Amino acid sequence: MKTIMTKILNMFTGNVENHVERTEIKSQSLQKIENYISYFGCVFFLEEDQKYELKDCVFENCSFRTDVTLQNVKGCHFVNCNFSNMLSVELDVSKTTVFPKEVLQLSSLTHLSLFSFDIEQLPVEIFRLPVLTHLELSGSYIEELPIEFSQLSSLTHLDLSNSSVTKLPREILQLPSLTHLDLSTTGIFELPREIEQLSSLTHLNLAYTQIAELPREIEQLSSLTHLNLSHTLITELPRELFQLSSLKYLKMRCTPITKLPEEIGNLTLLSNWI
């Protein structure tokens, strides 16, 4: 006999009696997930190098003890579940104009990748994911970020490469934990002076942008270790750049830069520059 919770979820998802019935599995230790099943009180030890495409599953009071990567969560519901480690969702949504609402119920989500996202705006619920640390929006049509974006206080990695962004959204400057920022292959043509607010930034990728100069305030990025300026319009590097004592990798391939100032010798940790 189906539990009350299963009946409620079936009503919510439109699974009436003549649709596919879910099998129930209760209180088991499992190493795999199968579709069209309702799991109750199960403990999962999944293969960490495997990506799971789920469809029409229910997880209630379940515990996931390893890293979990999901590529599809269509028709799935997670009720009072615990994820001990990384929870990643990777979606290729190039053929949809509707954001999959199932993702928004995953309050333990740490990594979210939306490839070729054919939507100009993100649902505000994304910015309420409390432990989201990695957000990939590569290839998206997003031009601006909403004010709510600054609520992602745990975000450390942001990938906007190949997106429709043409200027650095001010909301990004309000992310105190951000360490990795990828703006490569976008229409961005300048960095604001307020870039100095990203004091935790270690990796900055500006390759294939229209940027022609760097602001002097870049010297305030004292944690920066990787800087990619390849295929930009930069003709010379500001002397302030050579105050970045933590810089280890500096890429300048295919730029108008013809010579480097003597101050480059100040970068004692620099081991790779091309």
C-alpha positions in Angstrom: 0.0 0.0 0.0 1.4 3.4 -0.9 2.1 5.8 1.9 0.3 9.1 2.3 3.4 11.0 1.3 3.6 9.0 -2.0 0.0 9.7 -2.8 0.4 13.4 -2.1 3.5 13.6 -4.3 1.8 11.7 -7.1 -1.0 14.1 -7.0 1.4 17.0 -7.0 3.4 15.7 -10.0 0.3 14.6 -11.9 1.0 10.9 -11.5 -2.5 9.6 -11.4 -3.4 6.0 -11.0 -3.1 5.2 -14.7 0.4 6.5 -14.9 3.6 4.6 -14.0 3.5 3.5 -10.4 6.6 4.0 -8.2 8.1 1.0 -6.4 8.9 1.6 -2.7 12.2 0.9 -1.1 12.5 1.5 2.7 15.4 1.6 5.1 18.1 0.1 3.0 21.8 0.8 2.3 22.2 1.3 -1.4 25.0 1.9 -3.9 22.8 2.9 -6.9 19.7 4.8 -7.8 17.0 3.6 -10.2 14.2 5.6 -11.7 10.5 5.5 -10.8 11.2 4.5 -7.2 10.2 6.0 -3.9 13.0 5.7 -1.4 12.2 6.1 2.3 14.9 6.3 5.0 17.6 4.9 2.7 21.3 5.5 3.0 23.2 5.9 -0.3 26.9 5.2 -0.9 27.1 6.2 -4.6 30.1 6.1 -6.9 31.6 9.6 -6.9 32.8 9.5 -10.5 29.4 8.7 -11.8 26.7 11.2 -13.0 23.1 10.2 -12.4 20.2 11.0 -14.6 17.1 10.7 -12.4 13.5 10.6 -13.4 10.3 10.5 -11.3 12.0 9.5 -8.0 11.0 10.4 -4.5 13.6 10.6 -1.7 12.2 11.0 1.9 14.4 11.0 5.0 17.3 9.7 3.0 21.0 10.2 3.6 23.7 10.5 0.9 27.2 9.8 2.3 29.3 10.5 -0.8 29.6 13.2 -3.4 26.6 13.2 -5.7 26.4 14.6 -9.2 23.0 14.7 -10.9 22.4 15.5 -14.6 18.7 15.3 -14.5 16.1 15.6 -11.7 12.9 15.6 -13.8 9.9 14.8 -11.7 12.0 14.1 -8.6 11.3 15.2 -5.1 13.6 15.4 -2.1 12.0 15.5 1.3 14.1 16.0 4.5 17.2 14.5 2.9 20.8 14.9 4.1 23.8 15.3 1.9 27.1 14.8 3.7 29.4 16.0 1.0 29.2 17.8 -2.4 25.8 17.9 -4.2 26.2 19.0 -7.8 23.6 19.4 -10.5 24.7 19.7 -14.2 22.1 20.6 -16.7 22.4 21.2 -20.4 19.4 23.4 -20.9 20.0 24.6 -24.4 16.7 23.3 -25.6 14.4 24.7 -22.9 13.1 28.1 -21.9 11.8 26.9 -18.6 14.0 26.5 -15.5 13.6 23.0 -14.0 11.8 23.7 -10.7 13.0 20.5 -9.2 16.5 22.0 -8.7 15.2 24.7 -6.4 14.1 22.2 -3.7 17.7 21.1 -3.2 18.7 23.3 -0.3 21.9 21.4 0.1 23.0 22.1 -3.4 26.7 23.2 -3.6 27.5 23.1 -7.3 25.1 24.2 -10.1 26.1 24.1 -13.8 23.7 25.4 -16.4 25.3 25.0 -19.8 24.0 27.0 -22.8 21.2 28.4 -20.7 18.6 29.8 -23.1 17.0 32.0 -20.5 17.8 35.6 -19.9 16.9 35.7 -16.2 17.5 33.2 -13.4 14.7 32.4 -10.9 15.3 34.3 -7.7 15.0 31.1 -5.7 18.5 30.2 -6.9 19.9 33.0 -4.7 18.3 31.5 -1.7 20.4 28.3 -1.9 22.3 28.7 1.4 25.4 26.6 0.7 25.9 27.1 -3.1 29.6 27.5 -3.7 30.0 26.9 -7.5 27.8 28.5 -10.2 28.5 27.9 -13.9 26.5 29.9 -16.4 28.8 29.4 -19.4 27.1 30.0 -22.7 24.0 31.6 -21.2 22.0 34.5 -22.5 22.2 36.4 -19.2 23.2 40.0 -19.6 22.6 41.3 -16.1 22.4 39.8 -12.6 19.6 40.6 -10.2 20.2 42.4 -6.9 19.4 39.1 -5.1 22.6 37.7 -6.5 24.6 39.3 -3.7 22.8 36.9 -1.3 25.0 34.1 -2.4 27.4 34.7 0.4 28.9 31.2 0.2 29.7 31.4 -3.5 33.4 30.8 -4.3 33.4 30.0 -8.0 31.5 31.9 -10.7 31.8 31.1 -14.4 30.2 33.6 -16.8 32.4 32.6 -19.8 30.8 32.7 -23.2 27.8 34.5 -21.7 26.0 37.7 -22.9 27.5 39.8 -20.1 29.0 43.0 -21.4 30.0 44.6 -18.1 31.0 43.3 -14.7 27.7 43.1 -12.7 28.0 45.2 -9.5 26.3 42.4 -7.6 29.4 40.2 -8.0 31.4 42.8 -6.0 29.2 42.0 -3.0 30.4 38.3 -2.9 33.0 38.2 0.0 33.9 34.5 -0.5 34.5 34.6 -4.3 37.9 33.1 -5.2 37.4 32.2 -8.9 35.9 34.5 -11.5 35.8 33.5 -15.2 34.7 36.3 -17.6 36.5 34.9 -20.7 34.9 35.2 -24.1 32.4 37.9 -23.1 31.7 41.4 -24.3 33.2 43.0 -21.2 35.4 46.0 -22.1 36.4 47.3 -18.7 36.8 46.4 -15.0 35.4 48.8 -12.4 37.7 50.3 -9.8 35.5 48.5 -7.2 37.1 45.2 -8.3 39.3 45.8 -5.2 36.3 44.7 -3.1 36.9 41.1 -4.2 39.7 40.6 -1.7 39.4 36.8 -1.6 39.9 36.5 -5.4 42.7 34.0 -6.4 41.8 33.3 -10.1 40.7 35.9 -12.6 40.2 34.9 -16.3 39.7 37.8 -18.7 40.8 36.1 -21.9 39.1 36.9 -25.2 37.4 40.1 -23.8 37.5 43.6 -25.0 39.4 44.9 -22.0 42.1 47.5 -23.0 43.4 48.4 -19.6 43.4 47.3 -16.0 42.4 49.6 -13.1 45.1 50.6 -10.7 43.0 49.2 -7.9 43.9 45.7 -9.1 46.8 45.9 -6.7 44.3 45.4 -3.8 43.7 41.9 -5.0 46.4 40.6 -2.7 45.3 37.0 -2.9 45.4 36.8 -6.7 47.6 33.9 -7.9 46.3 33.3 -11.5 45.6 36.1 -14.0 44.7 35.4 -17.7 44.8 38.4 -20.1 45.3 36.4 -23.3 43.6 37.8 -26.4 42.7 41.1 -24.8 43.4 44.6 -26.1 45.7 45.5 -23.2 48.8 47.3 -24.5 50.7 47.7 -21.2 50.4 46.5 -17.7 49.9 49.0 -14.8 52.8 49.1 -12.4 50.3 48.4 -9.6 50.0 44.9 -11.0 53.5 44.1 -9.9 52.5 44.7 -6.3 50.6 41.4 -6.4 53.2 39.4 -4.4 51.0 36.2 -4.5 50.8 36.1 -8.4 52.1 32.8 -9.7 50.6 32.5 -13.3 50.3 35.4 -15.7 49.0 34.8 -19.2 49.3 37.5 -21.9 49.4 35.6 -25.1 48.2 37.4 -28.3 48.0 40.9 -26.8 49.5 44.2 -28.0 51.9 44.1 -25.1 55.5 44.5 -26.5 57.6 44.8 -23.4 57.4 44.3 -19.7 58.6 46.8 -17.1 61.5 45.9 -14.8 59.0 45.7 -11.9 58.1 42.2 -13.1 61.0 41.1 -11.0 59.0 42.0 -7.9 56.8 39.0 -8.6 59.0 36.5 -6.9 56.5 33.7 -6.9 55.8 34.1 -10.7 56.6 30.7 -12.2 54.6 30.8 -15.4 54.1 33.8 -17.6 53.4 33.7 -21.4 
